[in-house]
């Protein structure tokens, strides 16, 4: 699907659209690095903890660059070329044979044909063979499909690759040195407080309103939890989710402003990911609310 804004190749224009259209606050340095990588035909790796906007920002930048919605590949160990390049449709193959007419392109090949981007989410969950296949395709800007004796070549510069990774997740595979040498790495972290507050404001513009006192508690609690020993530290996405949940609770109570009571009521549902974290979240929340 084509984007209503068309291709945007200026970092300055992209930063403005990211905020106004996508409600994302992105440093111009990040956009410039990504665009420079695209101009050099190199894939980009977004690294950072969960909830820091890697996936949303990657998807938005690919759309702005190509002028089309990107394809999303959520990685898993079982991914192979048939799931991302293409395979034969069983019924069509029985009717027409194993040829191009019965071949169904999957996201990677479809993106190359349509000249749009691909976001590969959590690349470390995939195998090294899969990672090398991706790099080879983006490097040569072509996909060979021997089953139908076709070589598909990129017809423009819209076909680009952004991958995301959480390097702190020890349950995932390590990325090889050869892989890391071939990508442009962009590090994501929790944003400064003033930036995070701006993001929350952008994502909660509708009523009920968030007052300064409520916003102060949100910022204070998530900041404390990020330096605590809980297993799942809240990212910016949790800050936004917490604020929105409190807004919904206030709306259901018929109020036009979010109260600290609404915030407290929504807290555990959003911030606690494991039972072991409950006591810490309650303690930090109690200190912030002086209860």
C-alpha positions as a printed Julia matrix, in Angstrom:
291×3 Matrix{Float64}:
   0.0     0.0     0.0
   1.39    3.38   -1.02
   1.93    6.05    1.63
  -0.15    9.22    1.4
   2.96   11.36    1.92
   5.07    9.74   -0.83
   8.81    9.26   -0.56
  10.57   11.43    1.99
  14.35   11.53    1.56
  15.16   14.61    3.68
  16.09   13.85    7.33
  14.64   17.2     8.44
  11.29   16.52    6.75
  11.29   12.95    8.07
  11.79   14.09   11.68
   8.78   16.42   11.4
   6.59   13.73    9.85
   7.65   11.18   12.44
   6.32   13.47   15.16
   3.24   14.86   13.43
   2.06   11.74   11.59
   3.43    8.82   13.62
   3.61   10.47   17.08
   7.28    9.49   17.34
  10.07   11.7    18.67
  13.24   10.71   16.83
  16.64   12.37   16.94
  17.71   13.76   13.55
  21.04   11.96   14.01
  19.25    8.59   13.93
  17.32    9.47   10.77
  20.49   10.74    9.08
  22.4     7.54    9.92
  19.6     5.35    8.59
  19.24    7.33    5.38
  23.01    7.34    4.85
  23.03    3.55    5.25
  20.24    3.24    2.69
  22.15    5.41    0.22
  25.09    3.04    0.62
  22.92   -0.05    0.24
  23.66   -1.29    3.75
  21.15   -2.87    6.16
  20.53   -1.2     9.52
  20.49   -2.84   12.95
  18.53   -1.14   15.74
  19.81   -2.4    19.11
  18.34   -1.63   22.5
  16.06   -2.75   25.33
  12.36   -3.49   24.77
   9.96   -0.56   24.71
  12.4     1.99   23.29
  10.61    2.39   19.94
  12.9     0.34   17.7
  10.14   -1.44   15.82
   7.81    1.55   15.43
  10.6     3.88   14.33
  12.04    1.31   11.93
   8.66    0.7    10.34
   7.97    4.43    9.99
  11.39    5.21    8.47
  11.06    2.41    5.92
   7.65    3.74    4.91
   8.9     7.32    4.57
  11.94    6.22    2.54
  10.07    3.97    0.11
   6.72    5.75    0.04
   5.05    2.39    0.73
   4.15    0.34    3.78
   7.03   -2.02    4.64
   6.7    -5.74    5.21
   7.22   -6.99    8.77
   9.1   -10.23    9.55
   8.83  -11.29   13.21
  11.76  -13.69   13.5
  11.79  -17.21   14.89
  14.17  -20.18   14.77
  11.97  -21.9    12.2
  12.25  -19.22    9.53
  13.64  -20.41    6.21
  13.72  -19.14    2.65
  10.34  -20.65    1.79
   8.63  -18.59    4.49
  10.24  -15.3     3.49
  10.94  -15.64   -0.26
   8.11  -17.78   -1.57
   6.63  -21.19   -2.19
   4.16  -22.92   -4.47
   0.44  -22.74   -3.78
  -0.63  -26.41   -3.54
  -3.92  -26.12   -5.43
  -2.49  -23.79   -8.08
   0.49  -26.12   -8.55
  -1.82  -29.09   -9.08
  -3.72  -27.12  -11.72
  -0.91  -25.28  -13.5
   2.21  -27.17  -12.47
   5.22  -25.96  -10.5
   5.8   -22.74  -12.42
   5.67  -18.98  -11.92
   1.88  -18.95  -12.15
   1.56  -21.1    -9.02
   4.46  -19.49   -7.14
   3.42  -17.22   -4.25
   5.93  -14.5    -3.23
   6.45  -14.12    0.51
   7.39  -10.84    2.3
  11.06  -10.56    1.28
  10.48  -11.21   -2.41
   7.26   -9.17   -2.41
   9.15   -6.21   -0.94
  11.84   -6.44   -3.61
   9.23   -6.62   -6.38
   7.24   -3.68   -4.97
  10.39   -1.68   -4.15
   9.6    -1.24   -0.48
  11.31   -2.0     2.82
  11.4    -4.94    5.22
  11.51   -4.71    9.01
  13.04   -7.85   10.52
  11.95   -7.87   14.16
  14.2    -9.58   16.75
  16.84  -10.8    14.29
  18.71  -12.68   17.04
  15.87  -15.19   17.24
  16.76  -16.44   13.76
  19.53  -18.8    12.66
  22.91  -17.65   11.36
  22.05  -19.14    7.96
  18.91  -17.01    7.77
  20.83  -13.88    8.78
  23.47  -14.48    6.1
  20.76  -15.02    3.49
  19.24  -11.63    4.33
  22.59   -9.87    4.06
  23.39  -11.54    0.76
  20.06  -10.45   -0.71
  20.37   -6.83    0.38
  24.02   -6.75   -0.75
  23.33   -8.1    -4.26
  19.86   -6.52   -4.42
  18.46   -9.59   -6.08
  16.7   -12.84   -5.19
  17.29  -16.04   -7.11
  14.36  -18.46   -7.24
  15.74  -21.63   -8.87
  12.39  -23.44   -8.66
  10.97  -21.15  -11.37
  14.3   -20.25  -12.99
  13.94  -16.56  -12.24
  16.23  -13.87  -10.9
  14.31  -10.97   -9.38
  16.28   -7.71   -9.22
  15.51   -4.6    -7.2
  14.17   -1.94   -9.54
  14.74    1.05   -7.27
  16.17    2.22   -3.95
  13.04    1.61   -1.88
  14.03   -1.98   -1.06
  15.88   -1.6     2.25
  16.28   -3.6     5.45
  16.03   -2.6     9.12
  16.52   -5.24   11.8
  15.85   -4.95   15.53
  17.66   -6.68   18.37
  17.66   -6.76   22.16
  21.3    -7.61   23.0
  20.47   -7.96   26.7
  18.23  -10.99   26.1
  20.51  -13.94   26.89
  17.91  -16.41   25.61
  18.49  -15.26   22.03
  21.32  -16.15   19.66
  24.46  -14.05   19.35
  25.1   -12.16   16.12
  28.31  -13.19   14.38
  31.22  -10.81   13.81
  30.77  -11.26   10.06
  27.14  -10.18   10.38
  27.96   -7.15   12.53
  30.63   -5.98   10.08
  28.05   -5.74    7.31
  25.38   -3.71    9.1
  25.07   -0.13   10.32
  24.37   -0.31   14.06
  22.15    2.28   15.74
  21.89    2.11   19.53
  18.56    2.82   21.27
  18.17    3.52   24.97
  15.57    4.95   27.31
  15.08    8.59   26.28
  15.85   11.59   28.5
  12.95   12.52   30.73
  11.89   15.6    28.76
  11.79   13.56   25.54
   9.82   10.72   27.13
   7.31   13.17   28.6
   6.9    14.69   25.15
   6.24   11.25   23.66
   3.63   10.45   26.31
   1.95   13.81   25.68
   1.87   13.12   21.93
   0.26    9.72   22.49
  -2.33   10.94   25.02
  -3.64   14.14   23.45
  -7.28   13.11   23.76
  -9.28   13.54   26.96
  -9.31   12.8    29.88
  -6.36   15.13   30.38
  -3.09   14.24   32.1
  -2.13   16.95   34.57
   1.41   17.87   35.6
   1.15   15.95   38.88
   0.07   12.74   37.13
   2.84   13.08   34.54
   5.39   13.65   37.3
   4.39   10.37   38.98
   4.59    8.44   35.69
   8.08    9.74   34.97
   9.28    9.19   38.53
   7.98    5.61   38.75
   9.32    4.38   35.4
  12.69    6.0    36.12
  12.95    4.22   39.47
  11.85    0.87   38.05
  14.5     1.03   35.34
  17.22    1.1    37.99
  15.56   -1.59   40.14
  16.08   -5.34   40.01
  12.75   -6.25   38.37
  13.0    -8.63   35.43
  11.03   -6.54   32.91
  11.98   -2.89   33.11
   9.39   -0.48   31.65
  10.18    1.16   28.34
   8.59    4.23   26.83
   5.85    2.01   25.44
   4.89    1.08   29.03
   4.85    4.76   30.04
   2.41    5.44   27.21
   0.34    2.32   27.95
   0.1     3.24   31.63
  -1.04    6.79   30.84
  -3.61    5.54   28.32
  -4.98    2.93   30.71
  -5.4     5.61   33.38
  -7.17    7.8    30.83
  -9.59    4.98   30.03
 -10.31    4.38   33.72
 -10.99    8.09   34.24
 -13.28    8.16   31.19
 -15.25    5.17   32.48
 -15.76    7.07   35.73
 -17.07   10.08   33.82
 -14.15   12.4    34.57
 -12.33   14.74   32.2
  -9.0    14.6    34.06
  -6.87   11.65   35.16
  -6.43   11.4    38.93
  -3.63    9.79   40.93
  -6.2     7.18   41.95
  -6.75    6.27   38.28
  -3.0     6.03   37.81
  -2.6     3.75   40.82
  -5.47    1.57   39.64
  -3.84    1.07   36.23
  -0.27    0.63   37.44
   0.06   -3.07   38.22
  -1.86   -4.18   35.14
   0.69   -2.43   32.92
   3.95   -2.42   34.87
   4.01   -5.89   36.44
   5.08   -8.59   33.97
   6.01  -11.28   36.49
   4.67  -12.13   39.95
   8.17  -11.69   41.4
   8.08   -8.0    40.41
   4.84   -7.12   42.21
   6.36   -6.08   45.55
   8.95   -3.8    43.95
   6.38   -2.09   41.73
   4.05   -1.55   44.71
   6.86   -0.13   46.81
   8.03    2.3    44.12
   4.45    3.33   43.35
   3.71    3.87   47.06
   6.76    6.11   47.45
   5.79    8.16   44.4
   2.21    8.58   45.62
   3.23    9.06   49.27
   0.95    6.23   50.4
